[in-house]
Amino acid sequence: MSKITEELVLKNMVDVMLAQQGLKKEAEIRELTVTFVADTGAHYNTLTEDVCKKLGLSKAGSRICKLAGGIEKRFDISSQAEIWWHDRSIPMPFIIVPEGATNLFSVTAMELLDLVPDPIQGKLVGVHGDKYITMLE
């Protein structure tokens, strides 16, 4: 199976909140378009150190993570960024990985954004088409 990659817009959540309070201009919100690999085995999103720095994300703690092959390693966790896929968004933290690693888009984020990988089209698609439905059951 080939990798499904997706370009997602990330916005610094602190900047977004300051703009909502009128303490920062919309144009001052730090944002980047970042390429991610959709990973249905990952529960957390990952983001490289260099991208975190460009977005102005701070370290908000750390967590022991299990990598492919069963190796456990401690990684820093970032402050939240707002993740945008088309007209859908969700604020989430990221596991900070070294520069050169792959940015992973987790199954958790896909579920929260009502998305699923479509291997035929090679991209993410809405579970309910263009309708964004949040499951509360």
DOSE-798082 format. One record per atom (N, C-alpha, C): residue number from 1; residue in three letters; atom name; x, y, z. Coordinates in Angstrom, 1 decimal. Atoms other than C-alpha are relative to their C-alpha. Layout:
REM residues N
ATOM  tigu  kolba  markol       u       v       w
ATOM   NUM    ALA      CA       X       Y       Z
...
REM end
This chain:
REM residues 137
ATOM  tigu  kolba  markol       u       v       w
ATOM     1    MET       N     0.8    -1.2     0.0
ATOM     1    MET      CA     0.0     0.0     0.0
ATOM     1    MET       C     0.9     1.2     0.0
ATOM     2    SER       N    -0.8    -1.2     0.1
ATOM     2    SER      CA     1.3     3.4    -0.9
ATOM     2    SER       C    -0.4     1.0     1.2
ATOM     3    LYS       N     0.3    -1.0    -1.0
ATOM     3    LYS      CA     1.6     6.3     1.6
ATOM     3    LYS       C    -1.0     1.0    -0.4
ATOM     4    ILE       N     1.0    -1.1     0.3
ATOM     4    ILE      CA    -1.2     8.8     1.8
ATOM     4    ILE       C     0.6     1.2     0.7
ATOM     5    THR       N    -0.5    -1.3    -0.5
ATOM     5    THR      CA     0.2    12.3     2.2
ATOM     5    THR       C    -1.1     1.0    -0.2
ATOM     6    GLU       N     1.0    -1.1     0.0
ATOM     6    GLU      CA    -1.8    15.4     2.9
ATOM     6    GLU       C     0.6     1.3     0.5
ATOM     7    GLU       N    -0.4    -1.3    -0.4
ATOM     7    GLU      CA    -1.0    19.0     3.1
ATOM     7    GLU       C    -1.0     0.7     0.9
ATOM     8    LEU       N     0.9    -0.6    -1.0
ATOM     8    LEU      CA    -2.5    20.6     6.2
ATOM     8    LEU       C     0.5     1.3     0.5
ATOM     9    VAL       N    -0.4    -1.3    -0.5
ATOM     9    VAL      CA    -2.5    24.1     7.5
ATOM     9    VAL       C     0.0    -0.1     1.5
ATOM    10    LEU       N    -0.1    -0.1    -1.5
ATOM    10    LEU      CA    -1.3    24.6    11.1
ATOM    10    LEU       C     0.1     1.4     0.4
ATOM    11    LYS       N     0.0    -1.3    -0.6
ATOM    11    LYS      CA    -1.9    27.7    13.1
ATOM    11    LYS       C     0.3    -0.1     1.5
ATOM    12    ASN       N    -0.4    -0.1    -1.4
ATOM    12    ASN      CA    -0.3    28.6    16.4
ATOM    12    ASN       C    -1.3     0.3     0.8
ATOM    13    MET       N     1.3    -0.2    -0.7
ATOM    13    MET      CA    -3.3    28.2    18.8
ATOM    13    MET       C     0.1     1.2     1.0
ATOM    14    VAL       N    -0.1    -1.2    -0.9
ATOM    14    VAL      CA    -2.0    30.9    21.3
ATOM    14    VAL       C    -0.3     1.2    -0.9
ATOM    15    ASP       N     0.2    -1.2     0.9
ATOM    15    ASP      CA    -1.9    33.4    18.3
ATOM    15    ASP       C    -1.5     0.1    -0.3
ATOM    16    VAL       N     1.5     0.0     0.4
ATOM    16    VAL      CA    -5.5    32.3    17.3
ATOM    16    VAL       C    -0.8     0.5     1.2
ATOM    17    MET       N     0.8    -0.4    -1.1
ATOM    17    MET      CA    -6.8    32.8    20.8
ATOM    17    MET       C     0.2     1.5     0.3
ATOM    18    LEU       N    -0.2    -1.5    -0.2
ATOM    18    LEU      CA    -5.1    36.3    21.1
ATOM    18    LEU       C    -0.7     0.8    -1.0
ATOM    19    ALA       N     0.7    -0.7     1.0
ATOM    19    ALA      CA    -6.6    37.3    17.8
ATOM    19    ALA       C    -1.5     0.0     0.3
ATOM    20    GLN       N     1.4     0.0    -0.4
ATOM    20    GLN      CA   -10.0    36.2    19.0
ATOM    20    GLN       C    -0.4     1.0     1.1
ATOM    21    GLN       N     0.2    -0.9    -1.1
ATOM    21    GLN      CA    -9.6    38.4    22.0
ATOM    21    GLN       C     0.4     1.5    -0.4
ATOM    22    GLY       N    -0.4    -1.3     0.5
ATOM    22    GLY      CA    -8.5    41.3    19.8
ATOM    22    GLY       C     1.4     0.5     0.4
ATOM    23    LEU       N    -1.3    -0.4    -0.4
ATOM    23    LEU      CA    -5.0    41.3    21.2
ATOM    23    LEU       C     1.1    -0.2    -1.0
ATOM    24    LYS       N    -0.9     0.2     1.1
ATOM    24    LYS      CA    -3.4    40.3    17.9
ATOM    24    LYS       C    -0.8     0.1    -1.2
ATOM    25    LYS       N     0.7    -0.1     1.3
ATOM    25    LYS      CA    -4.2    40.9    14.3
ATOM    25    LYS       C     0.0    -1.4    -0.7
ATOM    26    GLU       N     0.1     1.3     0.8
ATOM    26    GLU      CA    -5.4    38.0    12.1
ATOM    26    GLU       C     1.3    -0.3    -0.8
ATOM    27    ALA       N    -1.2     0.1     0.9
ATOM    27    ALA      CA    -2.4    38.7     9.8
ATOM    27    ALA       C     1.3    -0.4     0.8
ATOM    28    GLU       N    -1.2     0.3    -0.8
ATOM    28    GLU      CA     0.0    38.1    12.8
ATOM    28    GLU       C     0.0    -1.5     0.5
ATOM    29    ILE       N     0.1     1.4    -0.4
ATOM    29    ILE      CA    -1.2    34.5    13.4
ATOM    29    ILE       C     1.1    -0.8    -0.8
ATOM    30    ARG       N    -1.0     0.8     0.7
ATOM    30    ARG      CA     1.8    32.2    12.7
ATOM    30    ARG       C    -0.7    -1.3    -0.5
ATOM    31    GLU       N     0.6     1.2     0.7
ATOM    31    GLU      CA     0.7    29.5    10.2
ATOM    31    GLU       C     1.0    -0.5    -1.0
ATOM    32    LEU       N    -0.8     0.7     1.0
ATOM    32    LEU      CA     2.4    27.0     7.9
ATOM    32    LEU       C    -0.9    -1.1    -0.7
ATOM    33    THR       N     0.6     1.1     0.7
ATOM    33    THR      CA     1.2    24.5     5.3
ATOM    33    THR       C     1.1    -1.1     0.1
ATOM    34    VAL       N    -1.0     1.1    -0.3
ATOM    34    VAL      CA     2.9    21.2     6.3
ATOM    34    VAL       C    -0.5    -1.3    -0.7
ATOM    35    THR       N     0.3     1.3     0.6
ATOM    35    THR      CA     3.0    17.8     4.5
ATOM    35    THR       C     0.1    -1.0     1.1
ATOM    36    PHE       N     0.1     1.1    -1.0
ATOM    36    PHE      CA     1.9    14.9     6.7
ATOM    36    PHE       C    -0.2    -1.3    -0.7
ATOM    37    VAL       N     0.4     1.4     0.4
ATOM    37    VAL      CA     1.7    11.1     6.2
ATOM    37    VAL       C    -1.1    -0.4     0.9
ATOM    38    ALA       N     1.2     0.6    -0.8
ATOM    38    ALA      CA    -1.7     9.7     7.3
ATOM    38    ALA       C     0.4    -1.3     0.5
ATOM    39    ASP       N    -0.4     1.3    -0.6
ATOM    39    ASP      CA    -0.9     7.0     9.8
ATOM    39    ASP       C    -1.1    -0.5     1.0
ATOM    40    THR       N     1.1     0.6    -0.8
ATOM    40    THR      CA    -3.8     4.9    11.1
ATOM    40    THR       C     0.5    -0.8     1.2
ATOM    41    GLY       N    -0.5     0.6    -1.2
ATOM    41    GLY      CA    -1.5     3.3    13.6
ATOM    41    GLY       C     0.5     0.9     1.1
ATOM    42    ALA       N    -0.5    -1.0    -0.9
ATOM    42    ALA      CA    -0.4     6.5    15.3
ATOM    42    ALA       C    -1.2     0.6     0.8
ATOM    43    HIS       N     1.0    -0.6    -0.8
ATOM    43    HIS      CA    -2.5     7.9    18.2
ATOM    43    HIS       C     0.3     1.5     0.2
ATOM    44    TYR       N    -0.4    -1.4    -0.2
ATOM    44    TYR      CA    -0.6    11.2    18.4
ATOM    44    TYR       C     0.6     0.5    -1.3
ATOM    45    ASN       N    -0.6    -0.7     1.2
ATOM    45    ASN      CA     0.4    13.6    15.6
ATOM    45    ASN       C     1.5     0.2     0.4
ATOM    46    THR       N    -1.3    -0.4    -0.2
ATOM    46    THR      CA     4.1    14.2    15.2
ATOM    46    THR       C     0.4     1.2    -0.9
ATOM    47    LEU       N    -0.4    -1.2     0.8
ATOM    47    LEU      CA     5.8    17.4    14.0
ATOM    47    LEU       C     1.5     0.2     0.3
ATOM    48    THR       N    -1.5    -0.1    -0.1
ATOM    48    THR      CA     9.5    18.0    13.4
ATOM    48    THR       C     0.3     1.3     0.8
ATOM    49    GLU       N    -0.4    -1.1    -0.8
ATOM    49    GLU      CA    11.4    20.4    15.7
ATOM    49    GLU       C     0.1     1.3    -0.8
ATOM    50    ASP       N    -0.1    -1.2     0.8
ATOM    50    ASP      CA    12.1    22.9    12.9
ATOM    50    ASP       C    -1.4     0.6    -0.3
ATOM    51    VAL       N     1.3    -0.5     0.3
ATOM    51    VAL      CA     8.4    23.2    12.0
ATOM    51    VAL       C    -0.6     0.6     1.3
ATOM    52    CYS       N     0.5    -0.5    -1.3
ATOM    52    CYS      CA     7.5    23.6    15.7
ATOM    52    CYS       C     0.6     1.4     0.3
ATOM    53    LYS       N    -0.7    -1.3    -0.2
ATOM    53    LYS      CA    10.1    26.5    15.9
ATOM    53    LYS       C    -0.6     1.0    -0.9
ATOM    54    LYS       N     0.6    -1.0     0.9
ATOM    54    LYS      CA     8.7    28.2    12.8
ATOM    54    LYS       C    -1.4     0.4     0.4
ATOM    55    LEU       N     1.3    -0.3    -0.4
ATOM    55    LEU      CA     5.2    28.0    14.2
ATOM    55    LEU       C     0.0     0.7     1.4
ATOM    56    GLY       N    -0.1    -0.6    -1.3
ATOM    56    GLY      CA     6.4    29.3    17.6
ATOM    56    GLY       C    -0.7    -0.8     1.1
ATOM    57    LEU       N     0.6     0.8    -1.0
ATOM    57    LEU      CA     5.1    26.3    19.5
ATOM    57    LEU       C     1.0    -0.3     1.1
ATOM    58    SER       N    -0.9     0.2    -1.2
ATOM    58    SER      CA     6.5    25.8    23.0
ATOM    58    SER       C    -0.1    -1.5     0.4
ATOM    59    LYS       N     0.0     1.3    -0.6
ATOM    59    LYS      CA     7.3    22.6    24.8
ATOM    59    LYS       C    -1.0     0.0     1.2
ATOM    60    ALA       N     1.0     0.0    -1.0
ATOM    60    ALA      CA     4.4    21.6    27.0
ATOM    60    ALA       C     0.0    -1.3     0.9
ATOM    61    GLY       N    -0.2     1.2    -0.7
ATOM    61    GLY      CA     5.7    18.4    28.6
ATOM    61    GLY       C     0.7    -1.0    -0.8
ATOM    62    SER       N    -0.6     1.1     0.7
ATOM    62    SER      CA     7.0    15.0    27.6
ATOM    62    SER       C    -0.8    -1.3     0.2
ATOM    63    ARG       N     0.7     1.2    -0.1
ATOM    63    ARG      CA     5.7    11.5    27.1
ATOM    63    ARG       C     0.9    -1.1    -0.6
ATOM    64    ILE       N    -0.7     1.2     0.5
ATOM    64    ILE      CA     7.2     8.0    26.6
ATOM    64    ILE       C    -0.9    -0.5    -1.1
ATOM    65    CYS       N     0.7     0.5     1.1
ATOM    65    CYS      CA     6.2     6.7    23.2
ATOM    65    CYS       C     0.6    -1.3    -0.5
ATOM    66    LYS       N    -0.5     1.3     0.6
ATOM    66    LYS      CA     6.4     3.3    21.6
ATOM    66    LYS       C     0.1     0.2    -1.5
ATOM    67    LEU       N    -0.2    -0.2     1.4
ATOM    67    LEU      CA     7.9     3.4    18.2
ATOM    67    LEU       C    -0.2    -1.4    -0.7
ATOM    68    ALA       N     0.1     1.2     0.8
ATOM    68    ALA      CA     7.6     0.9    15.4
ATOM    68    ALA       C     1.2    -0.9     0.4
ATOM    69    GLY       N    -1.0     0.9    -0.4
ATOM    69    GLY      CA     9.6    -2.2    16.4
ATOM    69    GLY       C     0.0    -0.2     1.6
ATOM    70    GLY       N     0.1     0.2    -1.4
ATOM    70    GLY      CA     8.6    -1.8    20.1
ATOM    70    GLY       C     0.9     0.8     0.9
ATOM    71    ILE       N    -0.9    -0.8    -0.7
ATOM    71    ILE      CA    11.3     0.6    21.1
ATOM    71    ILE       C    -0.8     1.2     0.7
ATOM    72    GLU       N     0.6    -1.1    -0.8
ATOM    72    GLU      CA    10.2     3.1    23.9
ATOM    72    GLU       C     1.0     1.1     0.1
ATOM    73    LYS       N    -0.9    -1.1    -0.1
ATOM    73    LYS      CA    11.6     6.6    23.9
ATOM    73    LYS       C    -0.8     1.2     0.5
ATOM    74    ARG       N     0.7    -1.2    -0.5
ATOM    74    ARG      CA    10.7     9.9    25.6
ATOM    74    ARG       C     0.1     1.1    -1.0
ATOM    75    PHE       N     0.0    -1.1     0.9
ATOM    75    PHE      CA     9.7    12.8    23.4
ATOM    75    PHE       C    -0.7     1.2     0.7
ATOM    76    ASP       N     0.7    -1.2    -0.4
ATOM    76    ASP      CA     8.7    16.4    24.1
ATOM    76    ASP       C    -1.4     0.1    -0.7
ATOM    77    ILE       N     1.3    -0.2     0.6
ATOM    77    ILE      CA     5.1    17.4    23.5
ATOM    77    ILE       C    -0.1     1.5    -0.2
ATOM    78    SER       N     0.1    -1.4     0.3
ATOM    78    SER      CA     4.3    20.8    21.9
ATOM    78    SER       C    -1.3     0.6     0.6
ATOM    79    SER       N     1.3    -0.7    -0.3
ATOM    79    SER      CA     1.7    23.4    22.8
ATOM    79    SER       C    -0.9    -0.3    -1.2
ATOM    80    GLN       N     1.0     0.3     1.1
ATOM    80    GLN      CA    -1.4    23.2    20.6
ATOM    80    GLN       C     0.1     0.9    -1.2
ATOM    81    ALA       N     0.1    -0.7     1.3
ATOM    81    ALA      CA    -1.7    24.1    17.0
ATOM    81    ALA       C    -1.4    -0.4    -0.5
ATOM    82    GLU       N     1.3     0.2     0.7
ATOM    82    GLU      CA    -5.0    24.4    15.1
ATOM    82    GLU       C     0.3    -0.7    -1.3
ATOM    83    ILE       N    -0.2     0.7     1.3
ATOM    83    ILE      CA    -5.0    21.8    12.3
ATOM    83    ILE       C    -1.2     0.2    -0.9
ATOM    84    TRP       N     1.1    -0.3     1.0
ATOM    84    TRP      CA    -7.0    22.7     9.2
ATOM    84    TRP       C     0.1    -1.0    -1.2
ATOM    85    TRP       N     0.2     0.7     1.3
ATOM    85    TRP      CA    -8.2    20.3     6.5
ATOM    85    TRP       C    -1.2     0.5    -0.6
ATOM    86    HIS       N     1.1    -0.7     0.8
ATOM    86    HIS      CA   -10.3    22.2     4.0
ATOM    86    HIS       C    -0.7     1.0     1.0
ATOM    87    ASP       N     0.7    -0.9    -0.9
ATOM    87    ASP      CA   -13.0    23.8     6.2
ATOM    87    ASP       C    -0.2    -0.5     1.4
ATOM    88    ARG       N     0.1     0.6    -1.3
ATOM    88    ARG      CA   -12.5    21.6     9.2
ATOM    88    ARG       C     1.2     0.3     0.8
ATOM    89    SER       N    -1.1    -0.2    -0.8
ATOM    89    SER      CA   -10.3    22.3    12.2
ATOM    89    SER       C    -0.1    -0.6     1.4
ATOM    90    ILE       N    -0.1     0.5    -1.3
ATOM    90    ILE      CA    -9.2    20.9    15.5
ATOM    90    ILE       C     1.3     0.4     0.7
ATOM    91    PRO       N    -1.2    -0.3    -0.7
ATOM    91    PRO      CA    -6.7    22.1    18.1
ATOM    91    PRO       C     0.6    -1.2     0.6
ATOM    92    MET       N    -0.7     1.1    -0.6
ATOM    92    MET      CA    -4.1    19.5    19.1
ATOM    92    MET       C     1.4     0.2     0.3
ATOM    93    PRO       N    -1.5    -0.1    -0.2
ATOM    93    PRO      CA    -0.6    19.1    20.6
ATOM    93    PRO       C     0.6    -1.0    -1.0
ATOM    94    PHE       N    -0.7     0.9     0.9
ATOM    94    PHE      CA     2.1    17.2    18.7
ATOM    94    PHE       C     1.2    -0.6     0.8
ATOM    95    ILE       N    -1.2     0.6    -0.5
ATOM    95    ILE      CA     4.9    14.8    19.7
ATOM    95    ILE       C     1.1     0.7    -0.9
ATOM    96    ILE       N    -1.1    -0.6     0.7
ATOM    96    ILE      CA     8.1    16.7    18.7
ATOM    96    ILE       C     1.1    -1.0    -0.4
ATOM    97    VAL       N    -1.0     0.9     0.5
ATOM    97    VAL      CA    10.4    14.6    16.5
ATOM    97    VAL       C     1.1     0.7    -0.6
ATOM    98    PRO       N    -1.2    -0.7     0.6
ATOM    98    PRO      CA    13.9    15.4    15.2
ATOM    98    PRO       C    -0.3     0.4    -1.4
ATOM    99    GLU       N     0.1    -0.5     1.4
ATOM    99    GLU      CA    14.3    17.4    12.0
ATOM    99    GLU       C     0.4    -1.2    -0.9
ATOM   100    GLY       N    -0.2     1.0     1.0
ATOM   100    GLY      CA    14.2    15.1     9.0
ATOM   100    GLY       C    -0.9    -1.2     0.2
ATOM   101    ALA       N     0.9     1.1    -0.2
ATOM   101    ALA      CA    11.7    12.7    10.6
ATOM   101    ALA       C    -1.3     0.3    -0.8
ATOM   102    THR       N     1.3    -0.1     0.7
ATOM   102    THR      CA     8.2    12.2     9.1
ATOM   102    THR       C    -1.0     0.7     0.9
ATOM   103    ASN       N     1.2    -0.5    -0.7
ATOM   103    ASN      CA     5.3    14.4    10.2
ATOM   103    ASN       C    -1.2    -0.9    -0.2
ATOM   104    LEU       N     1.1     0.9     0.0
ATOM   104    LEU      CA     2.5    12.0    11.1
ATOM   104    LEU       C    -1.3     0.6     0.4
ATOM   105    PHE       N     1.4    -0.4    -0.3
ATOM   105    PHE      CA    -1.2    12.7    11.0
ATOM   105    PHE       C    -0.7    -1.2     0.6
ATOM   106    SER       N     0.5     1.1    -0.7
ATOM   106    SER      CA    -2.8    10.4    13.5
ATOM   106    SER       C    -1.4    -0.4    -0.2
ATOM   107    VAL       N     1.4     0.5     0.1
ATOM   107    VAL      CA    -5.9     8.2    13.5
ATOM   107    VAL       C    -0.9     0.8     0.9
ATOM   108    THR       N     0.8    -0.8    -1.0
ATOM   108    THR      CA    -7.1    10.3    16.5
ATOM   108    THR       C    -0.4     1.3    -0.7
ATOM   109    ALA       N     0.4    -1.2     0.7
ATOM   109    ALA      CA    -7.0    13.5    14.5
ATOM   109    ALA       C    -0.9    -0.2    -1.2
ATOM   110    MET       N     0.9     0.3     1.1
ATOM   110    MET      CA    -8.6    11.9    11.5
ATOM   110    MET       C    -1.4    -0.3     0.5
ATOM   111    GLU       N     1.3     0.3    -0.5
ATOM   111    GLU      CA   -11.4    10.6    13.6
ATOM   111    GLU       C    -0.7     1.3     0.5
ATOM   112    LEU       N     0.5    -1.2    -0.5
ATOM   112    LEU      CA   -11.9    14.0    15.3
ATOM   112    LEU       C    -0.5     1.0    -1.2
ATOM   113    LEU       N     0.3    -0.8     1.2
ATOM   113    LEU      CA   -12.0    15.7    11.8
ATOM   113    LEU       C    -1.0    -0.7    -0.9
ATOM   114    ASP       N     1.0     0.8     0.8
ATOM   114    ASP      CA   -14.4    13.0    10.5
ATOM   114    ASP       C     0.6    -0.4    -1.4
ATOM   115    LEU       N    -0.7     0.4     1.2
ATOM   115    LEU      CA   -11.8    11.8     7.9
ATOM   115    LEU       C     0.4    -1.4     0.0
ATOM   116    VAL       N    -0.5     1.4     0.2
ATOM   116    VAL      CA   -10.6     8.5     6.5
ATOM   116    VAL       C     0.9     0.0    -1.2
ATOM   117    PRO       N    -0.9     0.1     1.2
ATOM   117    PRO      CA    -7.7     7.6     4.2
ATOM   117    PRO       C    -0.7    -0.8    -1.1
ATOM   118    ASP       N     0.5     0.7     1.1
ATOM   118    ASP      CA    -8.9     6.6     0.8
ATOM   118    ASP       C     1.2    -0.5    -0.9
ATOM   119    PRO       N    -1.2     0.5     0.8
ATOM   119    PRO      CA    -6.2     4.3    -0.8
ATOM   119    PRO       C    -0.2     0.0    -1.5
ATOM   120    ILE       N     0.2    -0.1     1.4
ATOM   120    ILE      CA    -7.9     4.4    -4.2
ATOM   120    ILE       C     0.4     1.4    -0.6
ATOM   121    GLN       N    -0.3    -1.4     0.5
ATOM   121    GLN      CA    -7.7     8.2    -4.5
ATOM   121    GLN       C     1.4     0.4     0.5
ATOM   122    GLY       N    -1.3    -0.4    -0.6
ATOM   122    GLY      CA    -4.5     8.3    -2.4
ATOM   122    GLY       C    -0.1     1.3     0.8
ATOM   123    LYS       N     0.1    -1.3    -0.8
ATOM   123    LYS      CA    -5.8    11.1    -0.1
ATOM   123    LYS       C    -1.0    -0.3     1.1
ATOM   124    LEU       N     1.0     0.0    -1.0
ATOM   124    LEU      CA    -7.9    11.8     2.9
ATOM   124    LEU       C    -1.3     0.5    -0.5
ATOM   125    VAL       N     1.4    -0.4     0.4
ATOM   125    VAL      CA   -11.7    12.1     2.4
ATOM   125    VAL       C    -0.9     0.1     1.2
ATOM   126    GLY       N     1.0    -0.1    -1.1
ATOM   126    GLY      CA   -14.6    13.0     4.6
ATOM   126    GLY       C    -0.8    -1.3     0.1
ATOM   127    VAL       N     0.8     1.3    -0.2
ATOM   127    VAL      CA   -16.3     9.9     6.2
ATOM   127    VAL       C    -1.4     0.2    -0.5
ATOM   128    HIS       N     1.3    -0.2     0.5
ATOM   128    HIS      CA   -19.6    11.5     5.4
ATOM   128    HIS       C    -0.1     1.0    -1.2
ATOM   129    GLY       N    -0.1    -0.9     1.2
ATOM   129    GLY      CA   -18.6    13.2     2.2
ATOM   129    GLY       C     0.4     1.4     0.5
ATOM   130    ASP       N    -0.3    -1.4    -0.4
ATOM   130    ASP      CA   -18.6    17.0     2.5
ATOM   130    ASP       C    -0.6     0.4     1.3
ATOM   131    LYS       N     0.6    -0.3    -1.3
ATOM   131    LYS      CA   -20.7    16.9     5.7
ATOM   131    LYS       C     0.9    -0.4     1.1
ATOM   132    TYR       N    -0.8     0.2    -1.2
ATOM   132    TYR      CA   -18.7    17.3     8.9
ATOM   132    TYR       C    -0.8    -0.4     1.1
ATOM   133    ILE       N     0.8     0.4    -1.0
ATOM   133    ILE      CA   -20.3    15.2    11.5
ATOM   133    ILE       C     0.8    -0.5     1.2
ATOM   134    THR       N    -0.7     0.4    -1.2
ATOM   134    THR      CA   -19.0    14.9    15.1
ATOM   134    THR       C    -0.9    -1.1     0.7
ATOM   135    MET       N     0.7     1.1    -0.6
ATOM   135    MET      CA   -20.0    11.6    16.7
ATOM   135    MET       C     0.1     0.2     1.6
ATOM   136    LEU       N     0.0    -0.2    -1.5
ATOM   136    LEU      CA   -21.1    12.0    20.4
ATOM   136    LEU       C    -0.5    -1.3     0.7
ATOM   137    GLU       N     0.5     1.3    -0.6
ATOM   137    GLU      CA   -22.3     8.4    20.9
ATOM   137    GLU       C     1.1    -0.7     0.8
REM end
